[in-house]
Amino acid sequence: MKKKECLIFGATGKGSNPIINAFKLNNFFIQGVSKKSEQKIKIDNYKHYFFDITKGVNTKLKKILNSKNLKFIVFNLNKKEKNRNLEFDTNILLKYHLFYPIKIAELIKKRNIKLIIINSDGIFTTKGKFPYSVSKLASTFFIKYSTLFFPNLKFFSILMGKSNNKNLSRLESLIVELIKNHSKYNSRNFPIENKTNQLKLY
């Protein structure tokens, strides 16, 4: 019997290790995607691909998406831009944080697959850059309405705080919980930390 599979976009990015560990603990075959770097640590049941998401969806990626054993897709995309201009930055960040996950969802919309988007609780403050906050806020609001567009899919968004050991440990525990008990939850946002005056997006 073939192993269950997961696909992780941003498999070498910030916070990728607890995501990979969560799927390793649950005996998944992990397929990681990144634009430039690959995993430095040797991982069993892991295959890495280089892919630039701004260039569409190539044949290799379509093959992975068509696998009958694919159960989870994780978007750990944390694109940041230098301040060029408001319109350019907002457009490119929306492409990474909202429109690319939607593009992938369109390709698998008839399947029963769970999609996990790593988002940011930076949307609850005014300290972040405006284009970044807009793209993350759009992504978190999309989760609330995702079943209207993709009734067969489940979208789970995780609102990360600071990437300290405590929060990364919580991230791993939460992903393990979603892997094991995803049937208990509807599409929703999960905050890693509960903060005062937090918007109710879940």
Salt bridges, closest charged atoms under 4 A:
GLU81 OE2 - LYS79 NZ 3.05
GLU81 OE1 - ARG84 NH2 3.70
GLU106 OE1 - LYS109 NZ 3.35
ASP121 OD2 - LYS195 NZ 2.83
GLU177 OE2 - LYS184 NZ 3.53
